[in-house]
Amino acid sequence: MSNFGDELKKVLLAGIGAVAVTAEKSSQMIETLVKKGELTVEQGKILNEELKNNIKESFSKTAEPAEEKKDDMTEKLESMSAEELEELKKKIQDIENNK
């Protein structure tokens, strides 16, 4: 079951990467608008700060529920009977085989 934790970690890291790329691209877009004169430098700075704050809020909202879900999932797995665990293992194996 340690693979489950590794997979969850990969999903969280992918989400963090997506947020980082989005932030970088958004900053580049703001800089481009400032250079074109469609935004003033001051407006660009304000938008950039708002973007950083929104990303921080989104990340904190995402990270905490993921940890709670992991804890809930661990509790459910620990309370499963041997038959239920075996059935789950078969389903996971089927999913892996279909990749």
C-alpha positions as CSV (number, residue, x, y, z in Angstrom):
1,M,0.0,0.0,0.0
2,S,3.0,2.3,0.1
3,N,2.6,2.7,-3.6
4,F,-0.7,4.5,-2.9
5,G,1.2,7.1,-0.9
6,D,3.8,7.5,-3.7
7,E,1.0,7.9,-6.3
8,L,-0.7,10.5,-4.1
9,K,2.5,12.4,-3.7
10,K,3.0,12.3,-7.5
11,V,-0.5,13.8,-8.0
12,L,0.2,16.5,-5.5
13,L,3.5,17.4,-7.1
14,A,1.9,17.5,-10.6
15,G,-0.7,19.9,-9.2
16,I,2.1,22.1,-7.7
17,G,3.9,22.0,-11.0
18,A,0.7,23.1,-12.9
19,V,0.2,26.0,-10.5
20,A,3.9,27.0,-10.9
21,V,3.6,26.9,-14.7
22,T,0.4,28.9,-14.6
23,A,1.9,31.5,-12.4
24,E,4.9,31.8,-14.6
25,K,2.9,32.1,-17.8
26,S,0.5,34.6,-16.3
27,S,3.4,36.8,-15.1
28,Q,4.8,36.6,-18.6
29,M,1.5,37.7,-20.1
30,I,1.3,40.6,-17.7
31,E,4.8,41.7,-18.6
32,T,3.9,41.5,-22.3
33,L,0.8,43.7,-21.8
34,V,2.9,46.2,-19.9
35,K,5.5,46.3,-22.7
36,K,2.7,46.8,-25.3
37,G,1.3,49.7,-23.3
38,E,-2.0,48.0,-22.7
39,L,-1.3,48.1,-18.9
40,T,0.7,50.6,-16.9
41,V,3.6,49.3,-14.9
42,E,1.6,50.0,-11.7
43,Q,-1.4,48.0,-13.0
44,G,1.0,45.1,-13.9
45,K,2.5,45.1,-10.4
46,I,-1.0,45.0,-8.8
47,L,-2.2,42.2,-11.1
48,N,1.0,40.2,-10.4
49,E,0.5,40.6,-6.6
50,E,-3.2,39.5,-6.9
51,L,-2.1,36.5,-9.0
52,K,0.5,35.5,-6.4
53,N,-2.1,35.8,-3.6
54,N,-4.7,33.8,-5.6
55,I,-2.2,31.0,-6.3
56,K,-1.2,30.8,-2.6
57,E,-4.9,30.6,-1.6
58,S,-5.6,27.9,-4.2
59,F,-2.6,25.9,-3.2
60,S,-3.5,26.0,0.5
61,K,-7.1,25.0,-0.2
62,T,-5.9,22.1,-2.4
63,A,-3.1,20.8,-0.1
64,E,-5.1,20.5,3.1
65,P,-8.1,18.5,1.6
66,A,-5.6,16.2,-0.1
67,E,-4.0,15.3,3.2
68,E,-7.5,14.8,4.8
69,K,-8.5,12.5,1.9
70,K,-5.3,10.5,2.3
71,D,-6.0,10.1,6.0
72,D,-9.6,9.1,5.3
73,M,-8.5,6.6,2.6
74,T,-5.9,5.1,5.0
75,E,-8.6,4.6,7.7
76,K,-10.9,3.0,5.1
77,L,-8.2,0.7,3.9
78,E,-7.3,-0.3,7.5
79,S,-10.9,-1.2,8.3
80,M,-11.5,-3.3,5.2
81,S,-11.8,-7.1,5.5
82,A,-9.4,-9.5,3.8
83,E,-12.0,-10.2,1.1
84,E,-12.5,-6.5,0.4
85,L,-8.8,-5.9,0.2
86,E,-8.4,-8.7,-2.2
87,E,-11.2,-7.4,-4.4
88,L,-9.6,-3.9,-4.3
89,K,-6.2,-5.4,-5.3
90,K,-7.8,-7.1,-8.3
91,K,-9.5,-3.9,-9.4
92,I,-6.2,-2.0,-9.1
93,Q,-4.4,-4.8,-11.0
94,D,-7.0,-4.6,-13.8
95,I,-6.6,-0.9,-14.0
96,E,-2.8,-1.2,-14.2
97,N,-3.1,-3.9,-16.9
98,N,-5.3,-1.7,-19.0
99,K,-2.8,1.1,-19.2
